[in-house]
Amino acid sequence: MSEKPKIRIGPLDTVGHLLTEMGKVYRHARHGKLDTADATRLVFILRSMRQAIEGQTRRISGLVRIDDMGEEELLELLGGEPDAEGLSAAAGGGAVGNGEIRNDLL
């Protein structure tokens, strides 16, 4: 039985790295070095990893935008009205306005 050739796998921690690896898988399949069924499975895994990284990036971007908002913008986002206690009362018990971020807003 012949051994499979060693295929170098680069870092897979950014979208760019994942796209590079997808390109390598595609080229190996096109040149007959990798079975197309195996290539399909590998690209599916790489695509899932890319979606996870992109989702994480969007969530972090959303948190940064919320953190940068002023009190009026936060009130508009929360659909609340300021009262004597200010923003924390409108945010449902102080979850926003004291440095914390509510997960249910994202």
Rosetta blueprint (number, residue, H / E / L):
1 M L
2 S L
3 E L
4 K L
5 P L
6 K L
7 I L
8 R L
9 I L
10 G L
11 P L
12 L L
13 D L
14 T L
15 V H
16 G H
17 H H
18 L H
19 L H
20 T H
21 E H
22 M H
23 G H
24 K H
25 V H
26 Y H
27 R H
28 H H
29 A H
30 R H
31 H L
32 G L
33 K L
34 L L
35 D L
36 T H
37 A H
38 D H
39 A H
40 T H
41 R H
42 L H
43 V H
44 F H
45 I H
46 L H
47 R H
48 S H
49 M H
50 R H
51 Q H
52 A H
53 I H
54 E H
55 G H
56 Q H
57 T H
58 R H
59 R H
60 I H
61 S H
62 G H
63 L H
64 V H
65 R H
66 I H
67 D H
68 D H
69 M L
70 G L
71 E H
72 E H
73 E H
74 L H
75 L H
76 E H
77 L H
78 L H
79 G L
80 G L
81 E L
82 P L
83 D E
84 A L
85 E L
86 G E
87 L H
88 S H
89 A H
90 A H
91 A L
92 G L
93 G L
94 G L
95 A L
96 V L
97 G L
98 N L
99 G L
100 E L
101 I L
102 R L
103 N H
104 D H
105 L H
106 L L
